[in-house]
């Protein structure tokens, strides 16, 4: 679990974006946004440091833009 405030806030931000991706992917029946949304929501549970959290979060947010399945 996040121990400092920045990790907690970054986790909240990426979790919220992930929820949006998850809902969008479910309604549009698109696998990539659904999977990225799920990964963004679970990411703060497995990564507790701020820098890797931000780096992986940005990659997962940009991934559906470049991969359209």
C-alpha positions in Angstrom: 0.0 0.0 0.0 1.1 3.6 -0.6 3.0 5.1 2.3 3.5 8.7 1.2 1.0 11.3 0.0 2.3 11.5 -3.6 1.9 7.8 -4.2 -1.6 7.9 -2.8 -2.6 10.9 -5.0 -1.1 9.4 -8.1 -2.9 6.1 -7.4 -6.1 8.0 -7.0 -5.6 9.8 -10.3 -4.7 6.7 -12.3 -7.4 4.7 -10.6 -10.0 7.2 -11.7 -8.7 7.3 -15.3 -8.7 3.5 -15.2 -12.4 3.5 -14.1 -13.2 5.7 -17.0 -11.3 3.3 -19.4 -13.0 0.3 -17.9 -16.5 1.7 -18.3 -15.7 2.9 -21.9 -14.2 -0.5 -22.9 -17.2 -2.4 -21.4 -19.8 -0.2 -23.1 -18.0 -0.1 -26.5 -17.0 -3.8 -26.3 -13.3 -2.9 -26.8 -10.7 -5.1 -25.2 -7.7 -2.7 -25.1 -9.4 0.1 -23.1 -11.0 -2.4 -20.8 -7.7 -4.2 -20.0 -5.8 -0.9 -19.6 -8.5 0.4 -17.3 -8.3 -2.7 -15.2 -4.5 -2.5 -15.1 -4.6 1.2 -14.1 -7.0 0.4 -11.3 -4.8 -2.4 -10.0 -1.5 -0.7 -10.5 -1.3 1.2 -7.2 -1.7 -2.0 -5.3 1.4 -3.5 -6.8 3.7 -0.4 -7.2 4.3 1.7 -4.2 7.0 4.0 -5.3 5.9 7.3 -7.1 8.3 7.3 -10.0 7.5 3.8 -11.4 3.8 4.4 -10.6 3.8 7.6 -12.8 5.9 6.0 -15.6 3.7 2.9 -15.8 0.5 4.9 -15.5 1.5 7.2 -18.4 2.3 4.1 -20.5 -1.0 2.5 -19.7 -3.0 5.7 -20.4 -1.3 6.2 -23.8 -1.5 2.5 -24.8 -5.1 2.5 -26.1 -4.4 5.5 -28.3 -1.6 3.6 -30.2 -3.2 0.1 -30.2 -6.7 0.0 -31.6 -8.1 -3.5 -31.5 
